[in-house]
Amino acid sequence: MYNFRKNLMRRLQEDGFEVYVCCGEDEYTAKIASEGNNFLPMAFERKGANLLKDLTQFFLLYRIYKKLRPDIVFHFTIKPNIYGSWAAYLAGVPFINTVSGLGYVFLQDNLFCRIVRLMYKVSCSLAHKVFFQNADDLTLFRKGNLFKDPRLELVCGSGVDTDYFKPISTDIPKVEKTGFRFLFSGRLLFDKGVGEYIEAAEEVKKVYPETVFQVLGPVDSGNPAGISAELIEQWVKKGVITYSGFTDDVRPYLAAADCIVLPSYREGTPKSLLEAMAMAKPIIATEAVGCREVIENEINGLAIKIKNVQSLRDAMLKMISFSDERRKMLGSSGRKKVLEKFTDTEIMKKYSDTVKQFIKD
C-alpha cells in the first residue's frame, strides 16, 4: 500500500478528503500513519483459500464500511476486489476497483481458479468504476458480455514519479560494480520468470563469467508461486546470482545496473520496468500481458518469448554486445516513453477526477 498507493493517498488528501487505509500491519504501518492517514488493521490471508478466514475479514470490512459510511472506497488486489466489493455493495457505499494484474488464478486452469475468476468478474460487475492497468485484462473481463459499459476504464499503471526516478545524480551512492550487471527487481515468484532468469544466467556465465546477475526483492511466501529463501540461498552459493534482499530505495541498484530484466508470465503494468525506464535504463522483458504495454523491441530494450530460457539468454548476450552508446539510446527512449504515458501526475488526476464525479453526483 505504501510503495504503490502513497501518491494516491496524498492526492486524495490534497483534494480535501480524510483517508482511511485498511491493510495488514507491518513495518510500513508507521509510514502510512505519518503521511496523515488513518490506519485500520485488517488483512486477507494471501496463501490459498481459507473460506472461514476470508468470510471473517469480509464481515470486518462490512462493519467498517457501515460505521464510516465513506464517500468512496478503493479496492486493490484480488481478494479485496472480490470480498471488498460485496462488503461495500451490501453496506451501500460506492467503490472503485483497480485490477492491477491478473496473476496466479488467471495463469492456471483448474476448478478452483475457474471459480475464483467467476467470483472476480461478478464482484467487479457491482463496482461503480473498474480501472484496468492493461488492455488485455480489460478485454478478458469483457468476454462473454458480462458487463460492457463505461464503468470499465484503462489506466496506465499506478504511475511513476519521474522527478524521484530519473537518471542518477552523484548524491546517491552507487552499488559496487564489477562486470556487466543485469538486475531483476520484484517479488520472488516463479510467475515473474525468476526460474528462467537463473537458467539464462548460468548459460550467459559460460560465455561471460564475470557477468553479474543481481536479484532484488522480497521473498513472497504467501504466494502459491513464491520462491523459498532456501532455494535463493542455493543459487547464491552456486555463484549464479547475488541477492540483495529488499530495500526502500531501488534507485542505487537501478543506477548500478546495465540492464533491468523482467521475464514475467503476466503483469498489470510492471512498476519495476517503469522505474527503470524513468532512470533511462534499457530493459529486457517478455511479450506477456502487461509487459508488452511498456517494452518496444529494439526501441527501449529487447522483447523475449514467455517461459523461454533460450530467448532470454540470446537477448542478454545481445545486450552485452551493444555499445554503450546503443544502450544509452535505448534508455533515453524508455524515459521518453514514461514521460509521455506513465507519469503519476496524469494517473492520479484520473483517479481524482473520477472521485470528484462521484461526489458531485
C-alpha positions as CSV (number, residue, x, y, z in Angstrom):
1,M,0.0,0.0,0.0
2,Y,2.8,2.4,0.9
3,N,5.0,1.7,-2.1
4,F,2.3,1.6,-4.7
5,R,-0.5,3.8,-3.4
6,K,1.0,6.6,-1.3
7,N,0.7,9.1,-4.2
8,L,-3.0,8.4,-4.4
9,M,-3.4,8.9,-0.7
10,R,-1.6,12.2,-1.0
11,R,-3.7,13.3,-3.9
12,L,-6.9,12.5,-2.0
13,Q,-5.7,14.5,1.0
14,E,-4.8,17.4,-1.3
15,D,-8.4,17.2,-2.6
16,G,-9.7,17.6,0.9
17,F,-10.5,14.0,1.8
18,E,-9.8,12.2,5.0
19,V,-8.2,8.9,4.1
20,Y,-8.5,5.6,5.9
21,V,-6.2,2.7,4.9
22,C,-7.2,-0.9,5.6
23,C,-4.3,-3.4,5.3
24,G,-2.1,-5.7,7.3
25,E,0.2,-4.3,10.0
26,D,4.0,-4.4,9.3
27,E,7.0,-2.1,9.4
28,Y,5.2,0.3,7.0
29,T,2.2,1.0,9.3
30,A,4.0,3.9,10.9
31,K,4.9,5.4,7.5
32,I,1.3,5.2,6.3
33,A,0.2,6.9,9.5
34,S,3.0,9.5,9.2
35,E,1.5,10.6,5.9
36,G,-1.6,11.7,7.7
37,N,-3.8,8.7,7.0
38,N,-6.0,6.8,9.5
39,F,-4.8,3.2,9.7
40,L,-7.3,0.3,10.2
41,P,-5.6,-3.1,10.6
42,M,-7.1,-5.9,8.6
43,A,-5.7,-8.4,6.1
44,F,-6.9,-11.2,3.9
45,E,-4.8,-14.4,4.1
46,R,-3.0,-14.4,0.8
47,K,-1.9,-18.0,0.7
48,G,-4.6,-20.3,-0.7
49,A,-8.3,-20.2,0.2
50,N,-9.4,-20.4,3.8
51,L,-13.1,-19.6,3.4
52,L,-13.7,-19.1,7.2
53,K,-10.9,-16.6,7.5
54,D,-11.9,-14.8,4.3
55,L,-15.5,-14.5,5.5
56,T,-14.3,-13.2,8.8
57,Q,-12.4,-10.4,7.0
58,F,-15.4,-9.8,4.7
59,F,-17.6,-9.1,7.8
60,L,-14.9,-6.9,9.3
61,L,-14.9,-4.8,6.1
62,Y,-18.7,-4.7,6.1
63,R,-18.7,-3.4,9.6
64,I,-16.0,-0.8,8.8
65,Y,-18.0,0.4,5.8
66,K,-21.3,0.6,7.7
67,K,-19.6,2.6,10.5
68,L,-17.6,5.0,8.5
69,R,-20.0,5.5,5.6
70,P,-17.1,6.6,3.3
71,D,-17.8,8.8,0.3
72,I,-15.8,6.3,-1.8
73,V,-13.9,3.1,-1.3
74,F,-10.9,1.9,-3.3
75,H,-10.0,-1.8,-3.6
76,F,-6.7,-3.2,-4.9
77,T,-5.6,-6.8,-5.5
78,I,-7.8,-9.9,-5.9
79,K,-9.3,-10.7,-2.5
80,P,-10.1,-7.1,-1.6
81,N,-11.6,-6.7,-5.1
82,I,-13.8,-9.7,-4.6
83,Y,-14.8,-9.6,-0.9
84,G,-14.5,-5.8,-0.6
85,S,-16.9,-5.3,-3.5
86,W,-19.5,-7.4,-1.8
87,A,-19.0,-5.7,1.6
88,A,-19.3,-2.2,0.0
89,Y,-22.3,-3.2,-2.1
90,L,-24.2,-4.6,1.0
91,A,-23.1,-1.5,3.0
92,G,-24.4,0.8,0.3
93,V,-21.2,2.7,-0.3
94,P,-19.7,3.5,-3.7
95,F,-16.5,1.8,-4.6
96,I,-13.8,1.7,-7.3
97,N,-11.8,-1.5,-8.1
98,T,-8.4,-1.5,-9.6
99,V,-7.3,-4.6,-11.4
100,S,-3.6,-4.2,-11.1
101,G,-2.8,-7.6,-12.7
102,L,-4.4,-11.0,-13.1
103,G,-1.8,-13.3,-11.6
104,Y,-1.9,-16.9,-10.4
105,V,-5.6,-17.7,-10.8
106,F,-5.5,-16.4,-14.4
107,L,-2.3,-18.4,-15.3
108,Q,-3.7,-21.7,-14.1
109,D,-6.7,-23.6,-15.4
110,N,-8.3,-25.8,-12.7
111,L,-11.7,-25.8,-11.0
112,F,-10.6,-23.6,-8.1
113,C,-9.1,-21.0,-10.4
114,R,-12.2,-21.0,-12.7
115,I,-14.4,-20.4,-9.6
116,V,-12.2,-17.5,-8.4
117,R,-12.2,-16.0,-11.9
118,L,-16.0,-16.1,-12.0
119,M,-16.2,-14.5,-8.5
120,Y,-13.8,-11.8,-9.6
121,K,-15.9,-10.9,-12.6
122,V,-19.2,-10.9,-10.7
123,S,-17.8,-8.8,-7.9
124,C,-16.4,-6.2,-10.3
125,S,-19.7,-6.0,-12.1
126,L,-21.0,-4.4,-8.9
127,A,-18.4,-1.6,-8.9
128,H,-19.1,2.0,-9.8
129,K,-15.8,2.0,-11.7
130,V,-13.2,-0.6,-12.6
131,F,-9.7,0.5,-13.6
132,F,-7.5,-1.9,-15.6
133,Q,-3.8,-1.5,-16.0
134,N,-3.6,-3.0,-19.4
135,A,-5.9,-3.5,-22.4
136,D,-5.6,-7.3,-22.3
137,D,-7.0,-7.6,-18.8
138,L,-9.9,-5.2,-19.8
139,T,-10.7,-7.3,-22.8
140,L,-10.6,-10.5,-20.8
141,F,-13.2,-9.1,-18.4
142,R,-15.4,-8.1,-21.3
143,K,-15.5,-11.6,-22.7
144,G,-19.0,-13.1,-22.5
145,N,-20.6,-9.7,-22.4
146,L,-20.6,-9.8,-18.6
147,F,-20.6,-6.1,-18.2
148,K,-19.7,-4.0,-21.2
149,D,-20.3,-0.4,-20.1
150,P,-18.4,2.9,-19.4
151,R,-17.5,1.8,-15.9
152,L,-14.6,-0.2,-17.3
153,E,-11.6,2.1,-18.0
154,L,-8.0,1.8,-18.8
155,V,-5.3,3.5,-16.6
156,C,-1.6,3.2,-17.3
157,G,-0.4,1.5,-14.1
158,S,0.0,3.2,-10.7
159,G,2.3,5.9,-12.1
160,V,6.0,6.8,-11.7
161,D,7.3,9.9,-10.0
162,T,9.8,11.0,-12.7
163,D,11.4,13.6,-10.5
164,Y,12.3,10.9,-8.0
165,F,13.1,8.2,-10.6
166,K,15.5,10.0,-13.0
167,P,19.0,9.4,-14.4
168,I,21.2,9.0,-11.4
169,S,22.8,12.0,-9.7
170,T,26.0,12.0,-7.7
171,D,24.3,12.4,-4.4
172,I,23.0,8.8,-4.5
173,P,25.8,6.2,-3.8
174,K,26.2,3.5,-6.4
175,V,26.3,-0.1,-5.5
176,E,29.8,-1.6,-6.1
177,K,30.1,-2.8,-9.7
178,T,32.3,-5.3,-11.4
179,G,31.4,-6.8,-14.8
180,F,28.2,-6.2,-16.9
181,R,25.3,-6.2,-14.5
182,F,21.8,-7.5,-15.0
183,L,19.2,-6.8,-12.4
184,F,15.9,-8.5,-11.6
185,S,13.8,-6.3,-9.3
186,G,10.5,-7.6,-7.9
187,R,8.7,-10.1,-5.8
188,L,10.5,-13.5,-5.9
189,L,7.9,-15.6,-7.8
190,F,8.3,-18.2,-10.4
191,D,5.5,-16.4,-12.3
192,K,7.8,-13.4,-12.5
193,G,10.2,-15.6,-14.5
194,V,12.8,-15.9,-11.8
195,G,13.5,-19.5,-12.8
196,E,14.2,-18.5,-16.4
197,Y,16.4,-15.7,-15.2
198,I,18.5,-18.2,-13.2
199,E,18.8,-20.7,-16.0
200,A,19.7,-18.0,-18.6
201,A,22.3,-16.5,-16.1
202,E,24.0,-19.9,-15.9
203,E,24.2,-20.0,-19.7
204,V,25.5,-16.5,-20.1
205,K,28.1,-17.1,-17.5
206,K,29.6,-19.8,-19.7
207,V,30.4,-17.1,-22.3
208,Y,31.0,-14.1,-20.0
209,P,31.9,-15.5,-16.5
210,E,32.4,-12.0,-15.0
211,T,28.7,-11.0,-15.7
212,V,26.8,-10.1,-12.5
213,F,23.2,-11.3,-12.1
214,Q,21.6,-9.4,-9.3
215,V,18.2,-10.1,-7.6
216,L,16.5,-7.5,-5.6
217,G,13.1,-8.0,-3.9
218,P,11.2,-9.7,-1.1
219,V,10.5,-13.4,-0.6
220,D,6.7,-13.8,-1.0
221,S,5.9,-16.9,1.0
222,G,2.2,-16.1,0.9
223,N,2.0,-16.6,-2.9
224,P,1.5,-20.1,-4.4
225,A,4.2,-19.3,-6.9
226,G,6.6,-18.0,-4.2
227,I,10.3,-19.0,-4.2
228,S,11.7,-20.1,-0.9
229,A,14.6,-18.4,0.9
230,E,16.4,-21.8,0.9
231,L,16.3,-22.0,-2.9
232,I,17.6,-18.5,-3.2
233,E,20.4,-19.3,-0.9
234,Q,21.3,-22.3,-3.0
235,W,21.6,-20.1,-6.1
236,V,23.7,-17.6,-4.2
237,K,26.1,-20.3,-3.0
238,K,26.4,-21.7,-6.6
239,G,27.6,-18.2,-7.6
240,V,24.7,-17.8,-10.1
241,I,23.3,-14.6,-8.5
242,T,23.9,-12.0,-5.9
243,Y,20.8,-11.4,-3.7
244,S,20.4,-8.0,-2.1
245,G,17.1,-8.6,-0.2
246,F,14.5,-5.9,-0.1
247,T,15.1,-2.1,0.0
248,D,13.0,1.0,0.3
249,D,15.1,2.7,-2.3
250,V,15.8,0.8,-5.5
251,R,17.5,3.8,-7.3
252,P,21.1,2.9,-6.4
253,Y,20.6,-0.6,-7.7
254,L,18.9,0.6,-10.8
255,A,21.7,3.1,-11.3
256,A,24.4,0.5,-11.0
257,A,22.8,-2.0,-13.4
258,D,23.4,-2.0,-17.1
259,C,20.1,-3.6,-17.9
260,I,16.9,-4.5,-16.0
261,V,15.3,-7.8,-16.7
262,L,11.7,-9.0,-16.1
263,P,10.8,-12.4,-17.7
264,S,7.3,-12.3,-16.3
265,Y,4.4,-14.5,-17.4
266,R,1.8,-11.8,-16.8
267,E,1.7,-8.3,-15.3
268,G,-0.7,-5.4,-14.7
269,T,1.7,-2.7,-15.7
270,P,5.1,-3.6,-14.3
271,K,6.2,-0.8,-12.0
272,S,9.8,-2.2,-11.8
273,L,10.2,-1.7,-15.5
274,L,8.7,1.8,-15.5
275,E,11.0,2.9,-12.7
276,A,14.0,1.5,-14.6
277,M,12.9,3.2,-17.8
278,A,12.4,6.5,-15.9
279,M,16.0,6.2,-14.9
280,A,17.0,5.8,-18.5
281,K,17.9,2.1,-18.3
282,P,17.5,-0.4,-21.1
283,I,15.2,-3.3,-20.3
284,I,14.6,-6.9,-21.3
285,A,11.0,-8.1,-20.9
286,T,8.6,-10.8,-22.2
287,E,5.9,-10.1,-24.7
288,A,3.4,-11.1,-21.9
289,V,0.2,-9.3,-20.9
290,G,1.2,-6.1,-19.2
291,C,4.9,-6.2,-20.2
292,R,4.0,-5.6,-23.8
293,E,2.5,-2.3,-22.7
294,V,6.0,-1.0,-22.0
295,I,8.6,-3.0,-24.0
296,E,9.3,-1.9,-27.6
297,N,11.8,-4.3,-29.2
298,E,15.0,-2.5,-30.2
299,I,13.5,0.8,-29.1
300,N,13.8,0.8,-25.4
301,G,15.0,-2.7,-24.9
302,L,14.7,-6.3,-26.1
303,A,11.5,-8.3,-26.1
304,I,11.6,-12.0,-25.4
305,K,9.3,-15.0,-25.5
306,I,7.5,-16.1,-22.4
307,K,8.9,-19.1,-20.4
308,N,11.8,-19.3,-22.9
309,V,15.3,-19.6,-21.5
310,Q,16.9,-19.6,-24.9
311,S,15.2,-16.3,-25.9
312,L,16.3,-14.7,-22.7
313,R,19.8,-15.9,-23.0
314,D,20.1,-14.6,-26.5
315,A,18.7,-11.2,-25.5
316,M,21.2,-11.0,-22.6
317,L,24.1,-11.8,-24.9
318,K,22.8,-9.3,-27.4
319,M,22.5,-6.6,-24.8
320,I,26.1,-7.2,-23.7
321,S,27.3,-6.9,-27.3
322,F,25.7,-3.5,-27.7
323,S,27.9,-0.4,-27.5
324,D,27.5,1.9,-24.6
325,E,26.0,4.5,-26.9
326,R,23.4,2.0,-28.2
327,R,22.3,1.1,-24.6
328,K,22.2,4.8,-23.8
329,M,19.8,5.4,-26.7
330,L,17.6,2.5,-25.6
331,G,17.5,4.0,-22.1
332,S,16.7,7.5,-23.4
333,S,13.8,6.1,-25.4
334,G,12.5,4.4,-22.3
335,R,12.5,7.6,-20.2
336,K,10.7,9.4,-23.0
337,K,8.0,6.8,-23.1
338,V,7.4,7.1,-19.4
339,L,7.2,10.9,-19.6
340,E,4.7,10.6,-22.3
341,K,2.4,8.0,-20.9
342,F,3.2,6.7,-17.4
343,T,3.8,9.7,-15.1
344,D,2.0,9.5,-11.7
345,T,0.7,13.1,-12.2
346,E,-1.6,12.1,-15.0
347,I,-2.7,8.9,-13.5
348,M,-3.5,10.4,-10.1
349,K,-5.5,13.1,-11.9
350,K,-7.7,10.4,-13.5
351,Y,-8.4,8.9,-10.1
352,S,-9.1,12.3,-8.6
353,D,-11.4,13.4,-11.4
354,T,-13.4,10.1,-11.1
355,V,-13.8,10.6,-7.3
356,K,-15.0,14.2,-7.8
357,Q,-17.5,13.0,-10.3
358,F,-19.0,10.5,-7.8
359,I,-19.1,13.1,-5.1
360,K,-20.8,15.6,-7.5
361,D,-23.4,13.0,-8.5
